[in-house]
């Protein structure tokens, strides 16, 4: 599944828009809910291309290990957004999916 496929993009947007405040989900789970279970990397590509000023809660999508995959300034921006929602990280920088994970 190509990340440029408009229907895939729309399905990803729909799933990500539904993530409640204070919850996170893994890229692979977004892909599965969007109907393309093997498209976790493509989910990242879709979110990376969001237009400036987008209100989609992209920051609530993390990797399957419970960690932020971004680096540098983007890492800090995502971490701060999650902390602001009350999501906590352990000493290794991971989020506890049992506590903060979302599954519709």
C-alpha positions, 0 to 999 in steps of 0.5 A: 500500500502506497502512502500516496494512495488517497484512500489509505491516507484518508483512512489513516487520518480517520483513525488518528483523529479518533485517538482520545487525548491521553492515549497512544497507539502504535503505527502498526495498529493504525495501519491495521485499523486503516485496513492495511496491517502491513503498512506501519511505515506508510502510516509514518510517511502519511503523518510526516507529510501533514500540512503545517497547522494540522490539528490531527493528533499525530503526536499520539502515534508512537512505535510498537516499543512504546517509544517516540521514533522521531529525532531532535526537535521533532522528538522534543515536540512530540514528547512535550505534547504527550506529557502535556496530555498526562502521558508518562514515560518510564526511565527508558523513554517508553510509554506503558501501552497497558496504561496509556494505549488506545484500542477502539 
